[in-house]
Amino acid sequence: MQLKHYLDLYALLQQDRSSREERRTFGLSEAVRGKDAAEQLQVWTEAHQTLLPRPLFSEQVEGVLYHVTLLLGNVAFLLGIVTATGLLSYSGKEPVNLVYFLAVAVLLPLVTMVLTLIAMFRANRARNFLIHISPAYWMTRIIGFFDRKGSMKFDTVPLNPLILNWVIIRRSQLLALLFAIGMLLALLGVVATRDIAFAWSTTLQIDAVQFHAFIEALAFPWRGWLPSAVPSLALVEQSHYFRLGGKLSETMVSHAAMLGAWWKFLAMATFVYAVLLRFGMYLLAGWGLSRAIRRSMPAIDGADVLLRDMNELLITTHPDEKNLSSNTLQESLYTRMDAKLRPSYDAVVGWAIPEETLVSLCDAFSVTASECREAGGSRTLEEDSHTLEILHGTVLLFVKAWEPPTMDFADFLEAVAQRVSKVVVVPVGTLKEGYVADARHKAVWERKLALLDYPNVWMLR
């Protein structure tokens, strides 16, 4: 789930004026049914996105984020090149200490990735120290400070703090990844254009055997399939450098050609620990951002009402037959009357009623059916014939009570009565009337059905 879905939903809810019935009809559609809250909101947003003015609010925000990230990404990439070039600077008088390069290419990424994992676990907190000390957070703030037009300030963007934290985490991983790529490319470029002698030197009490064991441990991910990128014990011993005396030992000078072989190990260490692992962290941050958006969408103002309207049953009122007088029942113009509807039917047909409205009607009257079809109205005779072919068993037929029955309807009803075992005609009112038909309108339909007098055609009382 993307950030644009969150922002578009926010913008839509600010201007949405849809009725509860319209929302419930949408909630009963196949695209929404069976999905969780966030997915329902996403489908609703995508379906109503055309109502938003152009350019979209999400496009404006994502455009700002893109340009800020592009600027910071270029800075991080160039900084990686400059850092690696400085660490690999070689005067020709003394070798390059590879310990410095390993500290930046291996140790620093591992430490920052551990801190990032801790920040991920604490991302649901608005005040997160590890996130707010991120270079990506402060570089964005600095850019916003110098932006006179205010196009890059995010204070007015309605983002949940959880989403903001994950946006910063994800951007931090991207910048660190670009920094590492810059370092790797600079390493390869310097090695290809200059003859560098590598050595290792530290004031810690570490001998060649211990340092070789450490190197082999770092090379574990690739030593099985790329042994040439794993320095041997002899190379480690020959490249041990002591600054005491101010000049290189004769043994190191005699093995100067061997000292350049360290570049393979340094390149693989940078690729695995600074690039590959960081790319995995970037993907993990992307998953965390998507999950944060999914969790935050139902928390937008108005989203809870929208979800309730889409998922709660519509309650309509019907005349209470207990309150009807016996005289009213005796004066009924039609004798085959059903007191209430069954919970399910083999098919539901709406005469000049669209299938979207039929879904709402079925929900309002608490009935289900395996088939839900429209007939009459703008439908052609061929389409009505196809509808007739699939009808069987007991059929529920909704009609508009305020529209008197026509000859076309009489012909269709006759055809249906000949194919099925029972037809229940239900005159319904308008949406504003809660689908309850006016008594005068129902009387017109009763008289028509009495004239037709089909033995298997019933009507809802």
Buried (B, 14 or more C-beta within 10 A) or exposed (E): BEBBBBBBBBBBBEEBEBEBBBBBBBBBBEBBEEEEBBBBBBBBBEBBBEEBEEEBBBBEBBEBBEEBBEBBBEBBBBBBBEBBBEBBEBEEEBBBBBBBBBEBBBEBBEEBBEBBBEBBEBBBEEEBEBBEEBBBBEBBEEBBEEEEEEEBBBEEBBBBBBBBBBBBBBBBBBBBBBBBBBBBBBBBBBBEEEEBBBBBBEEEEEEBEEBBEEBBEBBEBBBEEEEEBBBBBEBBBBBBBEEEEEEBEEEBEEBEEBBBBBBBBBBBBBBBBBBBBBBEBBEBBBEBBBBBBBBBBBEBEEBEEBBEBBBEEBEBEBEEEEEEEEEEEEEBBBEBBBEEBEEBBBBBBBBBBEEBBBBBBBBBBBBEBEBBBBBBEEBEEEBBEEBBEEBEEBBBBBBBBBBEBEEBBBEBBEBBBEBBEBBBBBBBBEBEBBBBBBEEBBBBBBBBBBEBEBEBBBBBB
